[in-house]
């Protein structure tokens, strides 16, 4: 049985619209090299700028990029708590 390598890089972002290109260009090639099961997860932590919109647009060119909004993370936490006995 062979194991496939997988890596998730999780980056928090708050008002980072000016830095997203740098962040994506720095980390995305690493994810791409490891394989299609890996992800670059960038979590917008309630930014007041256009961070989340830029992430959604960047995802079109970077399919291994997974943008998450603060609300999505809060929902995931909620469901994880409910799922735990």
N, C-alpha and C positions, 0 to 999 in steps of 0.2 A: 504494500500500500504506500503510495507516494503522497507526501503532504505538499500542498500548494502554498507558496508564501503569500501572506496577506499582511497589509499594514494600513492602519487608519491613523492619519495625522490630524489632530484636532486643534484648531486655532481659534481663539476667541477674537472677536473684532468689535470695537466700539468707535464709531466715527472714523473709520479707516478708509474712506473712499479714495483718498490720495495715495494710499499705500497698497491697495489690493493687487495691482499689477506686480509689484515687487514680491509680495507674499506668494501669489500664485506662481510666478516665474521661478521662485526659489524652491518651492516644495513640490509642484506638480510633476516635474521630470522624475523625481524620486518615486512617486506613486506610479507613474507610467512604466518605469523600469521594472517595478516589482510585479505588476500585473493587473488584470482587469478586475480582480476581486478586492483591490485596495481602493481607498478613498482619501481625498483631501477634504475634510469636513471643516468648514468655516462657519462659526456660529456668530451671527449678528446679535449682540447683546443690547438691543434697544437703541441703536444708533439714531441720532437726530438728522444725520446727513443721508446720502443715497447709497450707503454701504450695501444694503440687502438687494436693492435694484441692480446694482453693478454686479453683484455675485450671481444673480439670476441670469443676467446677460452673459457673463463669463462662462456659465455652465453650458451654454450653447456650443462653445468652442472647446470646452474641457469636460467631457462626459464623466470623468472620474471625480469631478468637483461636486461636493454635496453641500450646498448652502442650507443653513437652518436659521430660522428666526428665533428670537427669544420665546415667542408664543409656542412654536413647535417644540422647543426643548421643554417648556413647562408642561405641555400636554404629554410628552413622552415620560417625564418624571411621574406625572399623575397615574398613567397607565401602568408603569412599573410598580408603583406602590400598591395599586389595586391587585396586581397579579401576584404579589408576594403573599404567602400565607401568614 
